[in-house]
Each structure stands twice: as structure tokens, then as C-alpha cells.
Amino acid sequence: MEKKATQVRFGLFCSLRDNAHSTNRTFRLASLSRERVVQTARQNLEDLPPLIDYCVRHDIGMFRLGNAIVPFASHIGFDPAWWEELEPLFETARHRIEGSGVRLSIHPGQFIQLGSPRSEVVEASLRELAYAHRVLQLLGDNPQGVITLHVGAAHGDHHATMARFIQTFHANDWLGRFLALENDEFHFCAGQTLEVANACGIGMIFDIFHHSINPSEVCFKTIKASWGVKRPKLHISSQAPGGKRGMHADWIDPEDFESLLRFLGDDARNVDVMIEAKAKEDAIAALQSQKW
């Protein structure tokens, strides 16, 4: 029996496979200066429209911006006055990509810990999230935009960390515009992540690979409800052969994708799935060529 074709929208992250176009160029912190920041951000932003054009031509509905699209923008050594030169670059990029229909997301680094017991860590985390928030606003402020975040390390007590995260979130209500929480493979399973997301009133990003390593009892109906009027976003990757547990493979194993489709059920046509495979656009094309 022929498999029924899905209309799952796929997502590409940061760059093309050969890095001919990339939104994630950076440099060493020791080289931080206005000139290096503006030069590198200009390169990243000039490459964004060709990447979005690629997505449109190849029926890819979502693109993840490189976290270093403006290198070190949340670092204490970054002069806020530099944004005066950066904002026109964003405006040019925005004009070139508006109307594409491609959903933008950004995934700040693992060091962000809104549930940390250390105030300086929370403050640094908020600076990084404020930067990500600014990037999405400058590129169109689309309400479907997503800042992807993990709950973070457990700090020895899952419940206390979850409570601190929720408290920090509610003390900074601007976080709710774009933020969504992804389950991870080490600390917070999908069930715990969904609990925090619901307490914050934000979407939960289901990563099926992380779920296979750090499982819990969840169903897509409850995950979907967390998104409200937003289109749910999910992640998929496969285990790299011979790599350590959790390392991403170049491609998506068809059996892993079939598992995701079973999990989604009739909702497979109403979600965006970020393809976290090292082969990037080639891995997406391989999935698109199949009759699911």
C-alpha cells in the first residue's frame, strides 16, 4: 500500500551544507570591536535573503537564524551604540525577505539558565534572550517567530529549578512573545518541559530524538494545546552511527521519521519540523523525495 504523502513543513538551520551562505559567522572574543561586529553581521545578514530564497524555491517553510548573526551581542564588552550601525543592515534584510512566508527561529546557546540559583547567570541569560528577541523584532516581528530554549541544568533539584524558571519568566513578561521550550536529552524530559511551558503560557517544542534518550509520558494533543494560535514546532534528528549517545547523524533515519509521524497522527500536516541533520538541505531533500 502506498504511503500517504504528508504536508509537514521542514526547517533548515543556519546555513547551507557547504557554508556558501551562512548566518552564523563569528570571530574570537579577543577580536571584539565595532568594526568586526559590523563587518561580520553584514556578511550574515547579506546571506540571509539568498537562504530564504532557497527555502522558498525548495518548499522549506522554516529557517533557524545563526545564534551568532550579531556576534557577542549580549556580551558585556558589546557597546549598545553599535546597534545604530546594525539596525539599517537588519532593515535591508527585512525588506528583502518580507512576504516569503518562511518562519524564522533562533536557538540561543546551552549556557542560558533562567532557573539557575545564581543571579549573575540569570542576568546573563536574560541579556542573551533580549538579543534574540531584538533580532526577531528587527526582521519583521512575526508572531510566529520562535526563540527556542531548554529549561537548562537541574542544579540538583528539578522542581526547585522549574519553580525558579517560572518565577523569572513571569518577572520578565516580554519573554512570552517568542519563547518556546524544548525537551532535552539530559535534564528535563518532555513531560517536565511541558509542565514549565504550560505554567509560562508558551509553546513546547517536542524533540523526538531527545525524547528517545530521556523519555516520559506525553501525547501530541497536550503539546499542541500549549501553542495556542501558533503553529507547533518540533525537532527531529537521528543518532550518528558510531558516535556518542545523542550525537546527530548526517541524515534522518526513515524509521525515525515514521515514528514522528505516528506520534503526530492527523496533525502531521499542521506542524513545522526542524531537520537537525548535518547534511542540512540534502537531508531535507531526501525526506521530501519519499512518499509518506
Summary of the structure (lengths in Angstrom):
residues: 292
radius of gyration: 18.7
end to end distance: 11.0
largest distance: 61.7
contacts: 948
relative contact order: 0.14
helix: 46%
strand: 13%
